[in-house]
Amino acid sequence: MKLTTDVQTLTLGSDTASLFRDENGVPQIHTTDPIALARFTGYMHAHDRQMQMMLVRLIAQGRLSETLKSDDDTLAIDTFMREMAFNHEAEREVRHLTEAARSFCEAYCKGVNEYLRTHKKILEFKLTGYNPEPWEIKDTLATIKIMSFIGLAQGQGEVEKFIIQCLKNQVDLDKLKSLFSPHLDDIDEDSIELIKRTKIYNPTVPEHLPFLKALPKILASNNWVVSPKKTATRTTYHCCDPHLEINRLPAIWYELVGKTEDNYYMGITMPGVPGWIMGKNKNIGFGFTYGFMDMIDFFIEEVQDGKYRTNSGWVDLEERTEIIKRKKKEDYKFKFIETERGVLECPPTNELPEDGLYLVRAWSGHKNGAAKSLDSIYELHKAEAAKQAADIVSKVTISCNWLLSDIKGNIVYQQSGILPNRNHSGLYPLPGWRSGAYWNGIHDPSQHSRIENPEEGFLVTANENLNQEGKPLSINMCMGPYRSNRIKTLLSNTEKLDLDDMLIIQSDLFSTQADEYLERLSPFIQNSGNAEILNKWDRKYDKNSYGAVVFEKLYEELLIEVFGRGFLGEDTFLNLLKKSPIVVDFYHNFDKILLEENFANSELWFDGSRNSVFKKVVEKVIGSLDMNNLKTWKEINNVELTNIFFDGKIPKFLGFDYGPVIIQGCRATVVQGSVYEAYGRKTTFCPSWKFVCDLNDNYAYTVLAGGPSDRRYGPHYLNDLEKWINLEYKKLTVDV
């Protein structure tokens, strides 16, 4: 079936739907009820995003070596995915689904499989000889689980591992505590001594490995809702733009419009999962940003003679055998060693580990990280009010800051995730055998943060610290408040807002971070020879800006001076800055030390005075500028979009890759335009989709960083991209 703007009728079993694409290629499905809609959603996902959803499934299963390509890179990915046991645990979770959610997902699977049964293999699978197996419920749950971990909980784990490595390498403890204040304040000498003796093995899959772009990595986002008391139309506005890696094709999300006999839905879906992730129906709007809830802890385990130590004695280590089949090679058979808290961090082997101290990574989403999320996705489609929707999404197992809105004018913030009930900050490891060290279960969703109908008439989330007084500590690492504060300022500055204001805010390139720094640095900049370029800069990271480039040089040199030469060592910090996401994600921890006059222990960081450091860095950077060869932001901040299957390995003239694409904005602007290197590979987090709507309208303004289809030689592979690059929108409409 070739789907065009002409309406076509399709029957799958007992269900019938009208299918067509709008003028922008976005599919629309008109059918009877949500179950039928799920069935045709599965059909359309297989039609437009089969390569993406099958590739994610193979990654989650740890079967790349068996099905696509057998080399050291795919073996590393397969080994890591087997360690995480996404597929194994997803299969066990199927039984925990409600009957309604099971029927919902079964219908979706039927739609996927009907398409697979009636259509030929796609190009990529012809080339590799892979025959896609039927889609099952466990595959959907595995997709949700991998979405919960990669880039989310994984990022939390990386910063905790960094802290462990710092402690093991005996960096300045006072400075380390200051950098992560107050979350390391309670670490005791006994724990530090144990960490120094603990074997450190890093099993995290390096980001440069092929195929990993296929995984949906949610990294940041903006989200805001405005109640009728602040809008010119006296109706509710809902706006969201999830920030993910966009230097990939196809786009991560699949935009879709669905209509049933009594409702409609528009927004984004995730290939492999039924239902809408963000968007609106006729009654409510829903969207989320990443919540930075700490769902990962490391623990120290003592191993002796094949046993591990507990507070009541020694217990046998558990062994889990895995066999990775490899194309044209011998099978790779190995074991993972486990305790009650998680997998022992040591190289995969067929032998029991030698005696000693080891780390285990405990992730709260490991065993129960998907079924409740799928239940919630199903229930969300039936929600008619913001508070009802908030109750539903509070049970989602992914760390999210949800904003819910309804046509009656209610707006609600709701936190979600699986929050361990721990007795310390969670940012450093405790010995697993110590009484009270391990989690005392999981906090009930009723303990998650929530705000309803605030007096100011709007709610904003942008990955900032949203810990709430009277609630358990859930966030110990997060992004800075710059984007959130900027959005709040722009919303507050206009008495009555309209949709044009929303579009302008969502395209804002002003950096409050740069503004705060330049206010502090201005006394030293004024007297420098090349000061004019910063004095005249409007603090906007637009593509033609020179000031943005100069400020980034200044900011980087400040970080290197204080946290490199003055703390970790220049080479170590440069590696952290250039080749890991830690500074990119958690830059505000560093900013607090540099900017806040009353920051605790700030005297630790500055030899002499803060101002002398500022003066030294400004003179060095401004004095070294070559004004004749200065580049613009577009020359610095750009990236190639590469196909997730071929990963840049085929000639560009074939058209699977695209670019370079100019990325406007930076880490701290509303249009978050971060381009950086992580573990040897250039990556990004940027607005992957934008959505602005008035809930009373049957349309929304949207744009996707790509197109609806993963078929390179079809018309819908890239068709939204130029609008996205130019900060433009299309209109997504449903007939009601």
C-alpha positions in Angstrom: 0.0 0.0 0.0 1.3 3.4 -1.0 -0.1 6.0 1.4 -0.9 9.4 -0.2 -3.1 12.4 0.5 -6.0 10.3 -1.0 -8.1 8.6 1.6 -7.8 4.8 1.5 -9.8 2.2 3.3 -8.0 -0.7 5.0 -9.4 -3.6 6.9 -7.4 -5.6 9.4 -9.4 -8.5 10.8 -12.6 -7.1 12.2 -11.3 -3.5 12.2 -11.6 -0.9 9.4 -9.9 2.5 9.1 -9.6 5.4 6.7 -5.9 6.2 6.1 -4.2 9.1 4.4 -1.3 11.5 4.7 -1.8 15.3 5.2 0.0 17.7 2.9 3.2 17.4 5.1 3.2 13.6 4.9 1.9 13.0 8.5 -0.3 9.9 8.6 -3.9 10.1 9.8 -5.9 7.1 11.0 -9.7 7.4 11.4 -11.3 4.4 12.9 -13.8 3.3 15.6 -12.1 3.0 19.0 -8.7 3.0 20.8 -8.1 -0.7 20.3 -8.6 -0.5 16.6 -6.5 2.7 16.5 -3.7 0.7 18.2 -3.9 -1.9 15.5 -3.6 0.6 12.7 -0.8 2.4 14.5 1.2 -0.8 14.5 0.5 -1.2 10.8 1.7 2.4 10.1 4.8 2.0 12.3 5.8 -1.1 10.3 5.0 0.8 7.1 7.1 3.9 7.9 9.5 3.0 10.6 10.1 -0.8 10.4 13.9 -0.5 10.2 14.0 1.7 13.3 11.7 -0.4 15.5 13.3 -3.7 14.4 16.8 -2.3 15.0 15.9 -1.1 18.5 14.5 -4.6 19.2 17.6 -6.4 18.0 19.8 -4.0 20.2 17.6 -4.7 23.2 17.8 -8.4 22.6 21.6 -8.4 22.2 21.3 -10.0 18.8 23.2 -7.7 16.5 26.0 -10.2 16.1 23.6 -12.9 15.2 21.4 -11.0 12.7 23.2 -8.1 11.1 27.0 -8.0 11.5 29.5 -9.8 13.7 32.5 -7.7 14.8 34.0 -6.4 18.1 31.6 -3.4 18.1 28.4 -5.4 17.8 29.7 -7.9 20.4 30.3 -5.1 22.9 26.8 -3.8 22.4 25.3 -7.3 22.6 27.2 -8.0 25.8 26.1 -4.8 27.4 22.4 -5.4 26.5 22.6 -8.9 27.8 24.0 -7.6 31.0 21.1 -5.1 31.3 18.7 -8.0 30.5 16.2 -5.6 28.8 14.6 -8.4 26.8 14.7 -11.0 29.6 13.0 -8.7 32.1 10.5 -7.4 29.5 9.3 -10.9 28.9 8.8 -11.4 32.6 6.9 -8.1 32.9 4.2 -9.1 30.3 2.2 -10.9 33.0 2.0 -7.6 35.1 0.0 -5.7 32.4 -3.6 -5.0 33.1 -6.0 -6.8 30.8 -6.9 -3.5 29.1 -3.3 -2.6 28.4 -2.6 -6.2 27.2 -5.5 -6.0 24.7 -4.3 -2.6 23.6 -0.8 -3.9 22.9 -2.0 -7.1 21.3 -3.9 -5.1 18.8 -0.8 -3.1 18.1 1.2 -6.3 17.6 -1.4 -7.6 15.2 -1.1 -4.5 13.1 2.7 -4.7 12.9 2.6 -8.4 12.0 -0.1 -7.9 9.4 2.2 -5.5 7.6 5.2 -7.8 7.9 3.1 -10.7 6.5 1.8 -8.9 3.5 4.9 -6.9 2.4 8.4 -7.7 1.2 11.5 -7.2 3.2 12.9 -3.7 3.3 16.3 -2.9 1.7 18.4 -3.0 4.9 17.2 -6.5 5.8 17.7 -7.8 2.3 21.3 -6.7 2.4 21.9 -8.4 5.8 19.7 -11.5 5.2 17.7 -10.7 8.4 14.1 -11.9 8.5 12.1 -9.9 11.1 10.3 -12.1 13.6 6.7 -11.3 14.5 6.3 -8.4 16.9 5.3 -9.4 20.5 4.2 -7.6 23.6 7.6 -8.2 25.2 9.2 -6.3 22.3 7.1 -3.2 23.1 8.0 -3.5 26.8 11.7 -3.9 25.9 11.5 -0.7 23.8 10.1 1.1 26.8 12.8 -0.3 29.1 15.6 0.7 26.9 14.1 4.1 26.5 14.0 4.4 30.3 17.7 3.7 30.6 19.8 4.9 27.7 20.7 8.5 28.1 18.5 8.9 31.2 19.4 6.6 34.1 22.6 5.9 32.2 23.6 9.5 32.5 23.0 9.5 36.3 25.2 6.3 36.5 28.0 8.0 34.6 28.3 10.9 37.0 28.1 8.6 39.9 30.9 6.5 38.4 32.9 9.7 37.8 32.6 10.5 41.6 33.7 7.0 42.4 36.8 7.4 40.2 37.6 10.7 41.8 37.4 9.2 45.2 39.5 6.2 44.2 42.1 8.5 42.7 42.2 10.7 45.8 41.3 14.0 44.3 40.9 17.0 46.7 38.0 15.7 48.8 36.9 19.2 49.9 36.6 20.4 46.3 34.8 17.3 45.2 32.3 17.8 48.0 31.9 21.4 47.1 31.3 20.6 43.4 28.5 18.2 44.3 27.3 20.0 47.4 25.5 19.0 49.6 25.1 15.4 48.3 28.6 14.2 49.4 28.6 15.8 52.8 27.7 12.6 54.7 30.3 10.3 53.0 32.4 8.7 55.8 36.1 7.8 55.8 35.3 4.1 56.0 33.3 4.3 52.7 36.1 6.2 51.0 38.7 3.6 52.1 36.5 0.9 50.7 36.1 2.7 47.4 39.8 3.0 47.1 40.1 -0.8 47.4 37.3 -1.5 45.0 37.9 -2.9 41.5 36.6 -0.5 38.9 35.4 -1.9 35.7 33.5 0.3 33.2 30.9 -1.7 31.2 29.2 1.3 29.7 29.0 0.9 26.0 31.1 3.6 24.3 28.9 6.0 22.4 30.9 5.8 19.2 29.8 2.2 18.5 27.5 1.7 15.5 23.8 1.2 15.8 23.5 3.1 19.1 22.0 6.1 17.4 18.9 3.9 16.8 18.2 4.1 20.5 15.8 6.8 21.8 17.9 8.9 24.2 15.9 11.6 25.9 18.4 14.1 27.3 16.6 17.4 28.1 13.5 19.3 27.0 11.2 22.3 27.5 7.6 22.1 28.6 5.1 24.8 29.6 1.4 25.3 29.9 -0.6 28.5 30.3 -4.0 28.7 31.9 -6.9 30.9 30.6 -6.1 33.6 33.2 -2.9 34.5 31.2 -4.1 34.0 27.6 -5.7 36.5 25.3 -8.2 33.9 24.1 -9.1 32.8 27.7 -8.2 29.2 26.7 -5.4 26.8 27.7 -2.1 26.7 25.8 0.2 23.7 25.8 3.7 23.7 24.5 6.5 21.2 24.5 9.8 20.4 22.7 11.7 17.2 23.8 15.4 17.6 23.3 17.2 14.5 22.1 20.0 13.5 19.8 19.0 14.8 16.4 22.1 14.0 14.3 20.4 10.8 13.1 17.9 9.7 10.5 15.1 8.9 10.6 13.9 11.3 13.3 13.3 9.6 16.7 9.6 10.3 17.0 6.8 9.3 14.6 4.1 12.0 14.3 0.6 10.7 13.9 -3.0 11.9 14.0 -5.7 9.5 15.1 -9.5 9.8 15.3 -12.1 7.6 16.8 -15.9 7.9 17.1 -15.7 10.0 20.3 -12.1 11.4 20.4 -9.1 12.4 18.5 -5.3 12.4 19.2 -2.4 14.3 17.7 1.3 14.4 18.6 4.2 12.0 18.6 4.4 8.2 19.1 7.4 6.0 19.6 7.9 3.3 16.9 7.4 0.0 18.7 5.0 1.3 21.2 1.2 1.9 20.8 -0.3 5.2 21.8 0.8 8.9 22.0 3.8 10.0 24.1 3.1 13.7 23.9 0.4 15.8 22.3 -3.3 16.4 22.8 -6.8 14.9 22.5 -10.1 16.7 22.5 -9.9 17.3 26.3 -6.3 17.4 27.5 -2.8 18.2 26.5 0.2 16.1 27.8 4.0 16.3 27.5 7.1 15.8 29.6 10.7 16.7 30.1 13.3 14.4 31.5 13.0 14.6 35.3 16.6 13.7 36.4 15.2 11.5 39.2 18.0 9.4 40.6 17.0 5.8 39.8 20.5 4.4 40.0 22.8 3.6 42.9 26.2 1.8 43.1 26.9 -0.5 45.9 30.2 -2.2 47.0 30.1 -5.9 47.3 32.7 -8.0 49.0 33.3 -11.4 47.3 35.0 -14.4 48.8 35.1 -18.0 47.7 32.1 -17.6 45.3 30.0 -15.8 47.9 29.1 -12.2 48.7 28.8 -10.6 52.0 25.4 -9.6 53.5 24.6 -8.1 56.9 23.5 -11.6 58.0 26.3 -13.7 56.6 27.7 -14.9 53.2 25.4 -15.8 50.3 26.2 -17.7 47.1 26.7 -15.5 44.1 24.1 -16.1 41.3 25.3 -17.0 37.8 23.5 -16.1 34.6 24.8 -17.8 31.5 24.4 -16.0 28.1 25.1 -17.2 24.6 25.6 -14.7 21.8 25.3 -16.3 18.4 27.7 -14.7 15.9 27.3 -14.6 12.1 29.9 -16.9 10.6 31.7 -17.2 13.9 31.6 -19.4 17.0 29.1 -18.6 19.6 30.3 -16.5 22.5 29.3 -18.0 25.8 29.9 -16.2 29.1 28.4 -15.6 32.5 27.2 -12.6 34.5 27.6 -12.7 38.2 24.8 -11.2 40.3 23.9 -10.3 43.8 20.5 -9.3 45.1 21.3 -5.7 44.1 22.5 -6.2 40.5 25.2 -7.5 38.2 28.7 -7.5 39.6 30.9 -5.1 37.5 33.7 -7.3 36.2 34.6 -8.5 32.7 32.3 -11.2 31.3 33.8 -14.6 32.0 33.0 -18.2 32.6 34.8 -18.2 35.9 33.7 -16.9 39.3 35.4 -13.6 40.2 38.5 -13.6 42.4 38.1 -12.4 45.9 37.9 -8.7 46.5 35.6 -5.7 46.4 33.4 -5.0 43.4 30.7 -2.5 42.4 27.2 -3.4 41.4 24.8 -1.0 39.7 21.3 -1.1 41.1 18.7 0.4 38.7 15.1 0.7 40.0 13.7 0.1 36.6 15.5 -3.2 36.1 12.7 -5.6 37.0 9.5 -3.5 36.9 10.4 -0.7 34.4 7.9 -1.0 31.6 4.5 -2.6 32.3 3.2 0.3 34.4 4.3 2.7 31.8 2.3 0.9 29.1 -0.7 0.7 31.4 -0.4 4.5 31.8 -0.1 5.2 28.1 -3.4 3.3 27.5 -5.2 5.0 30.4 -4.0 8.4 29.3 -5.9 8.2 26.1 -9.1 8.0 28.1 -8.3 11.0 30.4 -10.7 13.9 30.3 -9.1 16.2 32.9 -5.6 17.4 33.8 -5.8 16.1 37.4 -7.1 12.7 36.2 -4.2 12.6 33.7 -1.7 13.5 36.4 -2.9 10.6 38.6 -2.3 8.3 35.6 1.2 9.5 34.6 2.4 9.5 38.2 2.7 5.7 37.8 4.9 6.0 34.7 8.2 4.3 35.4 10.4 6.7 33.4 11.8 9.7 35.2 9.7 12.6 33.8 8.4 16.0 34.7 4.9 15.9 33.2 2.7 18.9 32.4 -1.0 18.2 32.0 -3.7 20.7 30.9 -7.3 20.5 30.0 -10.0 22.5 28.2 -11.5 23.7 31.4 -8.3 25.6 32.2 -6.6 23.3 34.7 -2.9 22.9 34.6 -0.9 20.4 36.6 2.8 19.4 37.1 3.4 15.8 38.0 6.6 13.9 38.6 7.0 10.3 37.6 9.6 7.5 38.0 10.6 4.7 40.3 12.2 6.4 43.3 14.2 4.2 45.6 13.6 4.7 49.3 17.2 5.3 50.3 18.8 6.7 53.5 21.5 8.7 51.8 21.8 11.1 48.8 22.4 8.2 46.4 25.4 10.0 44.7 28.1 7.7 46.2 28.3 4.0 46.9 27.7 2.3 50.2 28.8 -1.2 51.2 26.0 -3.6 50.4 26.4 -5.6 53.6 26.0 -2.5 55.8 22.7 -2.6 57.7 20.3 -0.1 56.2 22.5 0.7 53.2 20.3 -0.9 50.5 16.9 0.5 49.5 13.9 0.1 51.8 11.6 -0.6 48.8 10.3 2.1 46.4 8.4 5.3 47.2 4.7 5.2 46.3 3.8 7.5 43.4 1.8 9.6 45.9 5.2 10.8 47.2 6.1 12.3 43.8 6.1 16.1 43.4 3.0 17.7 42.2 1.7 21.3 41.6 -1.9 22.2 40.6 -3.2 25.5 39.1 -0.5 27.9 40.4 -1.4 31.5 41.1 0.9 32.9 38.3 -1.2 31.0 35.7 1.5 29.0 34.1 3.9 26.0 34.8 7.3 25.4 33.3 9.7 22.5 33.4 13.2 22.4 31.7 15.2 19.8 33.5 15.9 22.0 36.5 15.9 21.1 40.2 12.2 20.4 41.1 12.7 18.8 44.5 9.7 19.8 46.6 9.7 20.6 50.3 8.1 17.8 52.3 8.8 15.2 49.6 11.6 12.6 49.4 14.9 13.8 47.8 14.5 12.6 44.2 17.0 14.8 42.3 20.7 15.1 43.2 22.0 16.1 39.7 20.2 18.2 37.1 20.6 20.8 34.5 20.7 24.5 35.3 17.7 26.8 35.7 18.6 29.1 32.8 16.0 27.8 30.2 13.3 27.5 32.8 14.0 31.0 34.1 14.0 32.5 30.6 10.7 30.9 29.7 9.1 32.1 33.0 10.4 35.7 32.4 9.0 35.8 28.8 5.6 34.4 30.0 5.5 36.9 32.9 6.4 39.9 30.8 3.2 39.8 28.7 -0.1 40.3 30.5 -2.2 38.4 28.0 -0.4 35.8 25.8 -1.4 34.5 22.4 -0.1 31.6 20.3 2.3 33.8 18.4 4.0 34.5 21.8 4.3 30.8 22.3 6.0 30.3 19.0 8.4 33.2 19.6 9.4 31.8 23.0 10.0 28.3 21.6 12.4 29.9 19.1 14.2 32.0 21.6 18.1 32.1 21.3 18.9 34.4 24.2 21.3 32.9 26.8 20.7 34.0 30.4 23.8 32.0 31.3 26.0 34.1 29.1 24.3 37.2 30.3 25.1 36.3 34.0 28.7 35.5 33.1 29.2 38.7 31.1 27.7 40.8 33.9 30.3 39.4 36.3 33.2 39.6 33.8 32.3 43.0 32.3 34.8 45.0 34.5 37.7 43.0 33.0 36.3 42.9 29.5 36.0 46.7 29.1 39.7 47.3 29.2 40.7 44.5 26.8 41.7 45.2 23.2 39.1 43.2 21.5 36.2 43.8 23.9 33.9 45.3 21.4 32.7 42.0 20.0 31.4 41.0 23.5 30.2 44.4 24.5 27.9 44.5 21.4 26.8 40.9 21.5 23.0 40.5 22.1 23.6 37.2 24.0 21.8 35.3 21.3 23.2 32.1 19.8 22.0 32.7 16.3 23.8 31.2 13.3 25.6 34.4 12.3 26.8 35.4 15.8 30.5 36.1 16.5 29.9 36.9 20.1 28.6 33.4 20.8 31.9 31.9 19.6 34.0 34.3 21.7 31.9 33.7 24.8 32.3 29.9 24.4 36.1 30.3 24.3 35.9 32.4 27.4 33.6 30.0 29.2 35.7 27.0 28.3 38.9 28.6 29.5 37.3 29.5 32.8 36.3 25.9 33.3 39.8 24.6 32.4 41.5 27.1 34.7 39.4 26.4 37.8 38.4 22.8 37.4 41.3 21.6 35.3 44.5 23.2 36.4 43.0 23.9 39.8 41.4 20.5 40.5 41.5 17.4 38.3 44.5 18.3 36.1 44.2 19.9 32.7 44.3 16.7 30.6 41.8 14.9 32.8 39.3 17.8 32.7 39.7 18.3 29.0 38.8 14.7 28.5 35.8 15.2 30.7 34.9 18.4 28.9 35.4 17.2 25.3 34.7 13.5 25.4 32.0 12.9 28.0 28.5 14.3 28.6 29.2 15.2 32.3 30.0 18.9 31.9 27.4 19.3 29.1 24.7 17.8 31.3 25.7 19.2 34.7 27.3 22.5 33.8 25.3 24.3 36.5 27.4 22.5 39.2 30.4 24.3 37.8 28.6 27.6 37.2 27.5 27.8 40.9 31.1 27.8 42.0 32.2 30.4 39.3 29.2 32.8 39.6 27.7 32.7 43.1 29.5 35.0 45.5 28.0 33.3 48.6 28.6 29.7 47.4 29.8 27.5 50.2 33.6 27.0 50.3 34.1 29.1 47.1 37.5 30.1 48.6 38.7 26.6 47.9 38.6 27.2 44.2 40.4 30.5 43.7 44.1 31.2 44.3 44.0 34.7 45.7 40.6 35.9 44.6 37.8 35.1 42.1 38.4 38.4 40.4 42.0 37.7 39.8 41.1 34.5 38.1 38.4 36.2 36.0 40.9 38.9 35.0 43.6 36.4 34.0 41.2 34.3 31.9 39.7 37.4 30.1 43.1 38.8 29.2 44.3 35.5 27.9 41.2 34.7 25.7 40.4 38.2 24.5 44.1 39.0 23.9 44.6 35.8 21.8 41.6 36.4 19.4 42.5 36.6 15.7 39.8 39.0 14.6 40.5 38.4 10.9 39.8 34.7 11.2 37.0 34.6 13.7 34.3 32.1 12.9 30.5 32.5 13.2 28.4 30.2 15.3 27.2 28.3 12.3 30.7 27.4 11.4 31.3 26.0 14.9 27.9 24.5 15.7 26.9 22.1 12.9 26.5 18.4 12.5 25.9 15.7 9.9 22.7 13.7 10.2 23.5 10.1 9.6 21.3 7.1 8.9 21.0 4.9 12.1 21.5 1.7 10.1 24.4 2.6 7.8 26.0 5.0 10.3 27.9 7.1 7.7 29.6 4.0 6.2 28.2 4.4 2.7 28.9 7.2 0.2 27.0 10.4 0.9 25.7 10.8 -2.7 23.3 7.9 -2.0 21.4 10.3 0.2 21.0 8.3 3.4 22.9 11.0 5.3 22.3 14.8 5.3 24.3 17.9 6.2 26.0 19.6 7.6 23.0 21.1 9.4 23.5 24.4 11.3 22.4 24.1 15.0 21.4 27.4 16.5 21.2 27.9 20.3 23.4 26.3 23.0 23.1 24.3 26.2 21.4 27.2 28.1 19.0 28.7 25.5 15.4 27.7 25.1 16.4 26.4 21.6 18.9 24.0 23.2 21.5 23.5 20.6 24.3 21.4 22.2 26.8 19.8 19.8 29.5 17.9 21.6 31.7 14.9 21.5 30.9 11.9 23.7 33.3 8.9 23.7 34.8 9.7 20.3 31.6 10.5 18.5 29.9 13.8 17.7 26.5 14.0 19.2 23.8 16.5 20.1 20.8 17.4 22.1 18.3 19.7 20.4 14.6 20.1 20.0 13.6 16.9 18.3 10.0 17.9 17.9 8.1 21.2 18.7 4.5 21.4 19.6 2.4 24.5 20.3 -1.4 24.4 20.7 -4.5 26.0 22.0 -6.5 23.1 23.6 -9.7 24.5 22.2 -8.4 24.2 18.6 -8.4 21.1 16.5 -4.9 21.9 15.3 -1.4 22.4 16.6 1.8 24.0 15.3 4.5 21.4 15.0 7.9 20.6 13.4 10.0 17.4 13.4 13.7 17.1 13.0 13.3 14.9 9.9 10.3 13.3 8.4 7.6 10.6 8.9 9.4 7.8 7.1 12.7 5.9 7.4 12.6 5.1 3.6 15.4 7.1 2.0 13.9 6.9 -1.5 10.4 8.0 -0.5 9.2 11.6 -0.3 8.9 11.7 3.5 12.5 11.0 4.8 13.5 14.6 5.3 10.4 16.7 4.5 10.2 18.6 7.8 13.9 19.3 8.1 14.2 22.6 6.4 11.4 24.0 8.5 13.1 22.7 11.6 16.5 24.3 10.6 14.8 27.7 10.0 12.8 27.6 13.2 9.5 27.4 11.2 6.4 25.3 11.8 3.7 23.4 10.0 0.0 23.1 10.9 -1.2 19.7 12.1 -5.0 19.4 11.8 -7.7 16.9 12.4 -11.3 17.2 11.1 -13.7 17.1 14.0 
